[in-house]
Amino acid sequence: MMKKTFLARCFGIGTVLGLCCSLFLMAGCSGGTKSANISGKVTYKGQPVTGGTINLVPADGKVESAFVITIKPDGSFAASDVPPGAKKVFIETESVKLIPSGGYNQPGGGGKVPDEHKGKQFEVDTSNLPKYVQIPKKYGDINTSGLTWDIAKGKQEPKTFELVD
């Protein structure tokens, strides 16, 4: 009797584990990913756009569902967990003008100069800060940019947005 109980328990546990593994494998094979990983580059006149944002708005125009991605100083961008589907895209660079260059007594630069530093000049490393690139205004408006992107689930091929006049 004891052997039957032990086997019955093992069979029950094995069945449960088998069912869980089957469900896990089925979810993996059925494309269980509900989002996308995207990357790419933004250029204007063949040169990298070195700051700003890419804004992805569902094709139905629900701005509250927009997804915003920062453009890096080399013109590249990357994001994960992006909702898939057809998107309208607009790109803006005006926000780069709002980034302080750093240093004392500048907005966002640290405030009051300590006494031991008064009268001294300091170099501020701005190499990693985005640089403002003026792009045509049409790209900064969802209604005039003309840019779209159909994003599928999973990992996407890198996308390049080549902006022109």
Phi, psi and omega per residue, in radians:
M1 nan -0.637 -3.124
M2 -1.146 -0.641 3.126
K3 -1.119 -0.697 -3.137
K4 -1.105 -0.730 -3.136
T5 -1.105 -0.778 3.137
F6 -1.095 -0.815 3.123
L7 -1.125 -0.674 3.118
A8 -1.101 -0.715 3.110
R9 -1.136 -0.796 -3.136
C10 -1.095 -0.743 3.139
F11 -1.100 -0.708 3.126
G12 -1.115 -0.793 3.132
I13 -1.158 -0.748 3.121
G14 -1.066 -0.716 3.121
T15 -1.097 -0.773 -3.141
V16 -1.116 -0.807 3.119
L17 -1.085 -0.730 3.114
G18 -1.085 -0.727 3.118
L19 -1.117 -0.770 3.118
C20 -1.074 -0.782 3.120
C21 -1.090 -0.725 3.123
S22 -1.077 -0.781 3.121
L23 -1.114 -0.708 3.116
F24 -1.078 -0.809 3.136
L25 -1.146 -0.688 3.128
M26 -1.125 -0.700 3.121
A27 -1.127 -0.715 3.124
G28 -1.157 -0.641 -3.112
C29 -1.406 -0.342 -3.078
S30 -1.621 0.215 3.139
G31 1.241 0.877 -3.088
G32 -1.107 -0.169 3.126
T33 -1.141 2.254 -3.118
K34 -1.849 0.093 -3.120
S35 -2.470 3.118 -3.097
A36 -2.232 2.691 2.975
N37 -1.886 2.158 -3.075
I38 -2.192 2.762 3.089
S39 -2.778 2.972 3.103
G40 2.850 -2.718 -3.058
K41 -2.585 2.640 3.068
V42 -2.113 2.231 3.111
T43 -2.234 2.699 3.031
Y44 -2.353 2.134 -3.077
K45 0.949 0.683 3.081
G46 1.407 -0.058 -3.131
Q47 -1.921 2.618 -3.131
P48 -1.101 2.448 2.935
V49 -1.461 2.051 -2.885
T50 -1.710 0.361 3.079
G51 3.028 2.913 -3.127
G52 2.035 -2.782 -3.125
T53 -2.427 2.657 2.974
I54 -1.849 2.265 -3.101
N55 -2.032 2.123 -3.137
L56 -1.855 2.085 -3.129
V57 -2.072 2.298 3.095
P58 -0.900 2.542 -3.090
A59 -0.994 -0.415 3.108
D60 -1.327 -0.057 3.034
G61 1.486 0.180 -3.140
K62 -1.299 1.606 -3.065
V63 -1.073 -0.520 3.132
E64 -1.141 -0.259 3.090
S65 -1.757 0.266 -3.113
A66 -1.151 2.651 3.111
F67 -2.127 2.166 -3.049
V68 -1.930 2.325 -3.111
I69 -2.212 2.318 3.124
T70 -1.392 2.375 3.059
I71 -1.532 2.242 -3.116
K72 -1.390 2.841 -3.103
P73 -1.034 -0.305 3.086
D74 -1.633 0.097 3.131
G75 1.565 -0.056 -3.104
S76 -1.543 2.883 3.047
F77 -2.604 2.736 3.086
A78 -2.748 2.550 3.098
A79 -2.720 2.627 3.050
S80 -2.113 2.930 -3.136
D81 1.054 0.602 3.109
V82 -1.446 2.261 3.102
P83 -1.102 2.268 -3.132
P84 -1.264 2.894 3.086
G85 2.227 3.053 3.116
A86 -1.239 2.309 -3.115
K87 -2.225 2.522 2.880
K88 -1.613 2.476 -3.044
V89 -2.162 2.374 2.920
F90 -2.350 2.622 -3.030
I91 -2.195 2.300 3.106
E92 -2.229 2.586 3.094
T93 -2.156 -0.085 -3.091
E94 -1.089 -0.500 -3.134
S95 -1.090 -0.398 -3.140
V96 -1.110 -0.530 3.124
K97 -1.105 -0.376 -3.096
L98 -1.489 -0.156 -3.097
I99 -1.416 2.130 3.137
P100 -1.198 2.627 -3.129
S101 -1.458 -0.108 3.100
G102 1.624 -3.137 -3.134
G103 1.667 2.981 -3.135
Y104 -1.350 2.655 3.061
N105 1.015 0.487 3.034
Q106 -2.124 2.610 3.130
P107 -0.931 2.194 3.135
G108 1.340 0.104 -3.030
G109 -1.718 0.037 3.037
G110 2.100 -0.171 3.023
G111 1.535 -2.421 -3.014
K112 -1.177 2.449 3.121
V113 -1.350 2.180 3.063
P114 -1.092 2.578 -3.080
D115 -0.917 -0.723 -3.083
E116 -1.181 -0.225 -3.133
H117 -1.877 -0.044 -3.115
K118 -1.086 2.361 3.098
G119 1.446 -0.070 -3.128
K120 -1.685 2.593 3.065
Q121 -1.737 2.398 3.138
F122 -2.188 2.456 3.024
E123 -1.504 2.372 3.107
V124 -1.933 2.191 3.119
D125 -1.318 1.895 3.135
T126 -1.894 0.225 -3.069
S127 -1.118 -0.482 -3.134
N128 -1.658 -0.009 3.114
L129 -1.476 2.532 3.081
P130 -1.160 2.614 3.105
K131 -1.922 2.443 -3.114
Y132 -1.220 2.238 3.014
V133 -2.146 2.076 3.127
Q134 -1.370 2.145 3.102
I135 -1.990 2.806 3.105
P136 -0.965 2.411 -3.073
K137 -1.010 -0.474 -3.101
K138 -1.028 -0.534 -3.110
Y139 -1.285 -0.301 -3.134
G140 -1.551 0.083 -3.105
D141 -2.198 2.236 -3.113
I142 -1.043 -0.501 -3.084
N143 -1.460 -0.258 -3.079
T144 -2.162 -0.127 -3.047
S145 -1.131 -0.646 -3.087
G146 1.288 0.114 -3.106
L147 -1.670 2.393 3.079
T148 -2.415 2.860 3.099
W149 -2.724 2.136 3.073
D150 -1.685 1.835 -3.032
I151 -1.687 2.165 3.108
A152 -1.647 2.911 3.091
K153 -1.168 2.631 3.075
G154 1.546 -2.745 -3.108
K155 -1.470 2.347 -3.116
Q156 -1.809 2.733 2.952
E157 -1.201 2.522 3.117
P158 -0.995 2.486 -3.101
K159 -1.958 2.363 3.052
T160 -1.975 2.214 3.015
F161 -1.754 1.900 3.137
E162 -1.738 1.800 -3.097
L163 -1.491 2.453 3.140
V164 -2.328 2.918 3.090
D165 -1.202 nan nan
